Amino acid sequence: MTPTEILSYPANALDEAQRRKYFERGFLTIPNAIPMEWVKRLRELSDEFLDASRRFDASDDVFDLGPNHTTSTPHVRRLKALVDRHPEFWAFASRSSLTDIAADLLGPNVKFHSSKLNYKWPGSGEVVQWHQDITAWPHTNYSLVTLGVHLDEVTYDEGPLSCVPGSQEGPLYVHRDNQGRWTGSIAEADLAGAGLERAEDMLGGPGTVIAINCRVLHASRANLTKRVRALPLFVFASADAFAWMPPPSPTRKTGQIVRGTPAKVAHLDPRPCPVPPNWAEEGYSSISAAQKK
Ligand SMILES: O=C(O)CCC(=O)C(=O)O
């Protein structure tokens, strides 16, 4: 769906100014968007999984473990395929104010794509380098949004996501090195003119939702605090956007319609998109693992 078509439908959760700002800039911070009962429950579930990770010593289909992981001190970089991990994660993605926000930014017919819970540990120095999400999971159009939920206060020091305003209208960069290997990040040479100096941090208290269009150039810095930063992320698509390569991190719910009805006609956006590796053949762990390589 195009922004004009989406805006022609009444909003559920956002006001007109917020929706227009999202389409103009490519991203939006929405304070107090999620009721505190949900925030508390998501935090509890996250803590339970971090505790469970102590029993594992290698990454698998559930946990992407960092190099400092031990049974006494968990270092989980990502809880994968979040909606498959617990029914309440799926209830949150498919039947909550989060789904209302997805519909306000994608139109009345919304398809679930994927979800994960990213952690950023104090002292690990972990950063996520500049990238554009859609280059890992290309679709027939660019009406896809990632919605992240702040479970705690996120300030400059927690390693917030940082986005370049208007970059959704710019080019899509190749996320590969000189040998053509996938890096999950944009090469230094391409970043020179990409407007990084205009990037804005997505800050806010618990219950804040951050919305990022799939073409937007974004990154996140290291966590300078003593607390782990936990960030659940959920990706949704307009129902008329269809993946043309296998998804990197499929879930059992990928492709499920969470609002409205399935599309009978695909929307094809003519703007070109780089081709990612075939994840069904090569496998995919996480953006941190790809960028570390
Ligand atoms: O967790 C973060 O800080 C960034 C995550 C991100 O940009 C991504 O997973 O695409």
Ligand as a Chemical Component Dictionary entry (heavy atoms), coordinates in Angstrom:
data_LIG
# 
_chem_comp.id                   LIG 
_chem_comp.type                 NON-POLYMER 
_chem_comp.pdbx_formal_charge   0 
_chem_comp.three_letter_code    LIG 
# 
loop_
_chem_comp_atom.comp_id 
_chem_comp_atom.atom_id 
_chem_comp_atom.alt_atom_id 
_chem_comp_atom.type_symbol 
_chem_comp_atom.charge 
_chem_comp_atom.model_Cartn_x 
_chem_comp_atom.model_Cartn_y 
_chem_comp_atom.model_Cartn_z 
_chem_comp_atom.pdbx_ordinal 
LIG O1 O1 O 0 18.968 -4.002 18.877 1  
LIG C1 C1 C 0 19.443 -3.007 18.318 2  
LIG O2 O2 O 0 20.023 -2.139 18.947 3  
LIG C2 C2 C 0 19.331 -2.797 16.836 4  
LIG C3 C3 C 0 18.574 -3.856 16.165 5  
LIG C4 C4 C 0 18.416 -3.667 14.708 6  
LIG O3 O3 O 0 18.635 -2.618 14.151 7  
LIG C5 C5 C 0 17.955 -4.817 13.924 8  
LIG O4 O4 O 0 17.849 -5.932 14.479 9  
LIG O5 O5 O 0 17.693 -4.613 12.711 10 
# 
loop_
_chem_comp_bond.comp_id 
_chem_comp_bond.atom_id_1 
_chem_comp_bond.atom_id_2 
_chem_comp_bond.value_order 
_chem_comp_bond.pdbx_ordinal 
LIG O1 C1 DOUB 1 
LIG C1 O2 SING 2 
LIG C1 C2 SING 3 
LIG C2 C3 SING 4 
LIG C3 C4 SING 5 
LIG C4 O3 DOUB 6 
LIG C4 C5 SING 7 
LIG C5 O4 DOUB 8 
LIG C5 O5 SING 9 
# 
